[in-house]
Amino acid sequence: MMKKINIIGAGLAGSECALQLADKNWKVYLYEMRPKKQTPAHKTDLFAELVCSNSLKSNLNSTSSGLLKAELDLLDCKLLNIARSVSVDAGNALAVDRDLFAQKVTQFINNHPNIEVFHDEVTELSKDLTVLATGPLTSDTLTGKLIEIIGNEHLYFFDAIAPVISKDSINNEIVFSKSRYDKGPSDYLNCPFTKDEYYRFVDALISGEKHEAKEFENQFFLDTQYKFYENCMPIEAIAMKGIDSLRFGVLRPVGLEDPRTGKRAFAVLQLRIENMGTTAYNLVGCQTMLKFGAQKEIFQLIPGLENAEFLRYGSIHRNTFLNTPKICNDDLSLKNLPNIYLAGQISGLEGYVESIYGGLLVSKILSENLKKLPSNTITGKLWDHLITETDKFLPMNSNFGILPELDKKYGKKERKEIYSNRSIEDLKIFLKGE
């Protein structure tokens, strides 16, 4: 008899989980509230819409994000293959045309004979087997129902996304093409600052008109204070940490000497390709909570972007997650309602590929009765993170720091290679059942 399951949310986790279970001959009822009810960040009704960057980070196994991809490939991930089919040039990173990616995922799901889609908001949690993959923008109504089940273990933070500009509006007499340290193809454009230009830009960021917390509060967050995940810190918040914080961070100029002069600028802002047609570029590291008018005025202070045409302004939105180790069993089912499983960012995973992994993980727990993954793998340690109680549970993305230490000390490069080789080999052995 065909097993049945409800999946709430057609983001990265929900889409991966749906395709995995449907391919294993489960009957999947997939619920997505868009377009009937939109979120503050989404723009379309497409599944797996990327609302922040279009980059799924590095492909290199010597990086934690690359290692995570390699492990997901061994686990037969669905969405990574779709992402590669619509990739855009981004050096060693996997970046996608976000529109084509969402369109393709939506097409795969809509055409699957074992998936039935409902564009409705779910406001009640039933006794049926269900995967909750509503992500960081879970509706207020469903959030309320969750709070009734789990008590006051609900946590939250705010997230910010970067602007996108038209390629035709970039001043190519100032902006130059180059990858950092000339590693790989020069798929990034670079905006070089002089000292005066940089400090003028920083002053403008700090003084620019910003959104106020009250514009994002609701009945669950009446005492809201901004809390940002470190990797999505608004550029103006970084600037407030110190006048040189940006040029030693996201605007660091090292390895980006202008090939026309051979000289290094005081600071450099990079632009990353946003779509396959290469008609749009993302302002790397410029996620922001500035108001739209202030964004136009301030980001046009960037050398080469004085006439920038904004295809999308940056924005800030509430990003919610649950204290999973306290409220879930080891299989990621709710202790108070064990027919409900958590998948993706709502469970405390942070990042696009990590969210995909969350959907894949729950699908394997349900369909294969998966009990564990090797402790030397990124996938195994991320699962451990979701079920290990701590004093302050926070979202986690892939990083080498979560892996068990090596027996002896190695150089940085060699250490990463050993971590990666060990993880991949252990996962291969595990999957073979040895």
RAFEN-V245746 format. One record per backbone hydrogen bond with DSSP energy under -0.5 kcal/mol. CO is the residue of the C=O (numbers start at 1). NH is the residue of the N-H. Records with the same first field share a line. If there is no record, write none. Layout:
# RAFEN-V245746
CO->NH ; NH
This chain:
# RAFEN-V245746
3->27
5->29
6->131
7->9 ; 31
8->133
10->48
11->15
12->16
13->17
14->18
15->19
16->20
17->21
18->22
19->23
20->24
21->24 ; 26
22->25
26->28
27->5 ; 29
28->30 ; 116
29->7 ; 31
30->118
31->9
33->36 ; 37
46->49
49->51
54->96
57->94
60->63 ; 66
63->67
64->68
65->69
66->70
67->71
68->72
69->73
70->74
71->75
72->77
73->76
78->82
79->83
80->84
81->85
82->86
83->86
84->87
86->97
88->95
90->93
92->59
93->95
94->56
95->88
96->98
97->101
98->102
99->103
100->104
101->105
102->106
103->107
104->108
105->109
106->110
107->111
109->112
112->115
114->28
116->30
118->32 ; 120
121->123
124->126
129->6
130->132 ; 341
131->8 ; 133
132->343
133->11
134->137
135->138
136->320
139->143
140->144
141->145
142->146
143->147
144->148
145->149
146->150
147->151
150->153
153->323
155->321
157->319
158->229
159->317
161->288 ; 315
163->283
164->311 ; 312
165->281
166->169
167->170
170->172
171->174 ; 175
176->190
179->182
180->183
182->184
185->187
187->273
188->178
189->271
190->176 ; 192
191->269
193->266 ; 267
194->198
195->199
196->200
197->201
198->202
199->203
200->204
201->205
202->206
203->207
204->208
209->291
212->215
213->216 ; 217
218->221
221->224
227->158
229->232
230->233
234->237 ; 238
235->239
236->240
238->241
239->242
242->245
244->248
246->249 ; 251
249->252
251->268
253->256
255->181
258->261 ; 262
263->258
267->193
269->191
270->284
271->189
272->282
274->98
275->278
279->167
280->274 ; 275
281->165
282->272 ; 284
283->286
287->235
289->211
291->295
292->296
293->297
294->298
295->299
296->300
298->301
299->302
302->305
304->171
305->308
308->310
309->166 ; 311
312->164
315->161
317->159
319->157
321->155
322->324
323->326 ; 327
324->328
327->335
329->332
332->342
333->329
337->334 ; 340
339->130 ; 341
340->334
341->132
343->346
344->347 ; 349
345->348
346->322
348->396
351->355
352->356
353->357
354->358
355->359
356->360
357->361
358->362
359->363
360->364
361->365
362->366
363->367
364->368 ; 370
365->369
374->377
377->381
378->382
379->383
380->384
381->385
382->386
383->387
384->387 ; 388
387->389
396->350
399->402
400->403
411->415
412->416
413->417
414->418
415->419
416->420
417->421
418->422
419->423
420->424
421->425
422->426
423->427
424->428
425->429
426->430
427->431
428->432
429->433 ; 434
430->433
